[in-house]
């Protein structure tokens, strides 16, 4: 009985100590990627084909919400209190749709919804979106790949993949996110250069680095 009483007293003291130390609850900070949308010009004359963009895929660790950092090529970590406000896959998908609309190579460009009536499908993958904390300066790396397929023939008519690295000017998470925005913008622009276009318009399948 005495032993149980002592254990209860210690538990109560520990609980009071925890409550005293944790007087202020810490809430996560949320961030979003923000790449300026290009202007949306009218399509080129004689363009009647349509394109749908599937939601980009990504490794599991990029879908968990936390901003990722790597302390070596083999080891990564996750910021507990710094998270993405939206799924990065959704952001990349919408940014690619905006850029393809601006390119004017298709009469209609939309996010794929499973409905028929689309001539081409573009599928992609966000390979990397992470802070790099080794090799000296803090950097960020963004890697994206994509391919476009003709629904009528099943043929892949365009493919490309890119990797972009940016250097972070200041050692804090907001600065890291700002550099991720700039690097993401460059990566998307490079991914879509040359831009995918309907077969027969003079644009051939390409592959970047």
Secondary structure, 3 states (H helix, E strand, C coil): CHHHHHHHHHHHHHHHHHHHHCCCCCCCEEECCCCCCCCCCCCCCCCCCEEEECCCEECHHHHCCEEEEEEECCEEEEEEEEEECCCHHHHHHHHHHHHHHHHCCCCEEEECCCCCCCCEEEEEEEEEEEEECCCCCCEEEEEEEEEEEECCCCCEEEEEEEEEEEECCCCCHHHHHHHHHHHHHHHHHHHCCCCCCCCCCCCCCCCCC
